[in-house]
């Protein structure tokens, strides 16, 4: 990630480049992704800070991993991410944040996230693509994970595996901060059929 370039501008450039590589119009990307044309214009111009949910819709529609929209291209066999060099993709008013630390390239994408939830924080996620699995390991504090209406309370050191293609959320209803590592596995990114349009 080029920290000299604002994240919103970097994302906008990547979205536009991926869209143009497919010779899609803004209307076509809006139709395939479910993201409004106005929002796409704002994103491509670097005037919007899209949520993780919107970024996931765009990456899924474009057939790329989320990292393709937010990280520098991989140019070597080894990709190093220094602590503190990646801006968060989600923050809360209370000080929570989510950082996409690293990921692999398609078609089988694995993302590694560093999450911190302040007291009272809750992040709800729409279902990801079919077959997505998540692994969560609590590093500090207590975290409540909600999956399809079921709640699981996790203590420091606990781990949980669950289906990321169901509605889910991470919450910290406690008085102290919480931190967890999250791995997300999304298979067959960009490989039809996945409900994406294949038109160019």
C-alpha positions in Angstrom: 0.0 0.0 0.0 1.3 3.4 -0.9 0.6 5.3 2.3 1.3 8.6 0.4 -1.9 8.0 -1.6 -5.2 8.4 0.3 -7.0 5.0 0.6 -10.2 6.4 -0.9 -8.3 7.5 -4.1 -6.4 4.2 -4.3 -9.6 2.2 -4.1 -11.2 4.5 -6.7 -8.3 3.9 -9.1 -8.5 0.2 -8.6 -12.2 -0.1 -9.1 -12.1 2.0 -12.3 -9.2 0.0 -13.7 -10.9 -3.3 -13.0 -14.2 -2.0 -14.5 -12.4 -0.7 -17.6 -10.4 -3.9 -18.0 -13.8 -5.7 -18.5 -15.1 -2.9 -20.8 -18.0 -2.4 -18.4 -19.9 0.8 -18.1 -20.8 2.3 -14.7 -24.4 1.1 -15.3 -23.2 -2.5 -15.9 -21.1 -2.6 -12.8 -23.9 -1.1 -10.8 -26.3 -3.8 -12.1 -23.9 -6.7 -11.4 -22.7 -5.4 -7.9 -25.9 -3.9 -6.5 -24.0 -0.7 -5.8 -25.6 2.5 -7.1 -24.2 4.3 -10.1 -23.9 7.5 -8.0 -21.9 5.7 -5.3 -19.7 4.1 -8.0 -18.9 7.6 -9.5 -18.0 8.9 -6.0 -15.8 5.9 -5.3 -14.0 6.1 -8.7 -13.4 9.8 -8.1 -12.0 9.1 -4.6 -14.8 11.1 -3.0 -16.2 8.3 -1.0 -15.0 6.0 1.8 -16.9 2.8 0.9 -17.8 0.4 3.7 -16.4 -3.1 3.8 -19.8 -4.4 2.7 -19.7 -2.2 -0.5 -16.1 -3.2 -1.2 -17.0 -6.9 -0.9 -19.9 -6.4 -3.4 -17.6 -4.7 -5.8 -14.8 -7.3 -5.5 -17.3 -10.1 -5.9 -18.9 -8.5 -9.0 -15.5 -7.9 -10.5 -14.2 -11.4 -9.7 -11.3 -10.3 -7.7 -10.3 -10.6 -4.0 -10.9 -7.6 -1.8 -7.2 -7.1 -1.5 -7.0 -6.3 -5.2 -9.0 -3.1 -4.5 -7.1 -2.0 -1.4 -3.5 -3.4 -1.5 -0.5 -2.8 -3.7 -0.1 -5.4 -6.4 2.1 -8.4 -5.5 5.3 -8.2 -7.5 7.4 -10.7 -5.7 7.1 -14.2 -4.2 7.1 -12.6 -0.7 4.8 -9.7 0.4 5.7 -8.0 3.6 3.2 -5.9 5.6 4.8 -3.8 8.3 2.9 -3.0 11.4 1.0 0.3 11.2 1.4 0.7 7.5 -2.1 -0.3 6.4 -5.0 2.0 7.1 -8.2 0.5 8.6 -11.2 -0.4 6.3 -13.6 0.1 9.2 -13.5 2.3 12.3 -16.1 3.0 15.0 -16.8 6.2 16.8 -15.6 4.5 20.0 -12.2 3.6 18.5 -12.7 0.2 17.1 -11.1 -0.7 13.8 -10.6 -3.5 11.2 -7.4 -3.8 9.2 -6.9 -6.2 6.2 -3.4 -7.2 7.1 -2.7 -9.5 4.2 -4.3 -11.8 1.6 -3.6 -14.3 -1.2 -4.6 -13.9 -4.8 -7.6 -15.5 -6.6 -9.0 -18.0 -7.3 -8.9 -19.2 -3.7 -8.6 -16.1 -1.6 -7.5 -16.1 2.1 -7.7 -12.8 4.0 -6.1 -12.1 7.3 -7.7 -9.4 9.4 -6.8 -7.6 12.6 -9.9 -6.5 14.5 -10.2 -4.3 17.6 -13.7 -3.7 19.1 -14.2 -0.9 21.7 -16.7 -1.4 24.4 -20.2 -1.4 22.8 -18.9 -1.9 19.3 -20.9 -4.2 16.9 -20.1 -4.8 13.2 -22.7 -6.6 11.2 -21.8 -8.2 7.8 -23.9 -9.3 5.0 -23.4 -12.9 3.8 -20.3 -13.4 1.6 -20.1 -15.5 -1.5 -21.2 -19.2 -1.3 -18.6 -21.4 0.4 -16.9 -18.6 2.4 -15.6 -19.8 5.7 -14.3 -17.7 8.6 -11.9 -18.5 11.4 -11.8 -16.2 14.4 -9.3 -16.2 17.3 -9.8 -13.9 20.3 -6.5 -12.4 21.3 -7.8 -10.1 24.1 -11.1 -9.5 25.9 -14.4 -11.1 25.0 -16.2 -11.2 21.7 -19.8 -12.2 20.8 -20.1 -13.7 17.4 -23.6 -13.9 15.8 -24.2 -16.3 13.0 -27.7 -16.6 11.4 -29.3 -15.7 14.7 -27.1 -17.8 17.0 -24.8 -16.1 19.5 -21.5 -17.5 20.7 -19.6 -15.9 23.6 -15.8 -16.2 23.1 -13.2 -15.5 25.8 -9.5 -14.7 25.4 -7.8 -17.6 23.6 -11.1 -19.1 22.2 -11.5 -19.7 18.5 -14.5 -20.2 16.3 -15.0 -21.5 12.7 -18.2 -20.6 10.9 -19.9 -20.1 7.6 -19.3 -16.6 6.2 -22.0 -17.1 3.6 -24.6 -16.5 6.3 -25.5 -13.2 8.0 -23.0 -12.6 10.8 -21.7 -10.0 13.2 -19.0 -9.4 15.7 -19.8 -7.5 19.0 -18.2 -6.4 22.2 -21.0 -5.8 24.7 -18.5 -5.7 27.6 -16.7 -2.8 29.5 -13.2 -3.6 28.2 -11.7 -3.6 24.7 -11.4 -6.7 22.6 -9.1 -7.8 19.8 -9.3 -10.8 17.5 -7.6 -12.2 14.4 -9.9 -13.2 11.6 -9.1 -15.4 8.6 -11.6 -15.4 5.7 -11.5 -18.1 3.0 -13.4 -17.4 -0.2 -13.1 -20.1 -2.8 -13.3 -19.8 -6.6 -13.1 -16.0 -6.8 -13.6 -15.0 -10.4 -14.5 -18.5 -11.4 -18.0 -18.9 -13.0 -20.7 -19.7 -12.0 -21.0 -17.5 -9.0 -24.0 -15.3 -9.9 -21.7 -12.8 -11.6 -22.2 -11.5 -15.1 -19.6 -12.7 -17.5 -20.2 -10.1 -20.2 -17.4 -7.8 -21.2 
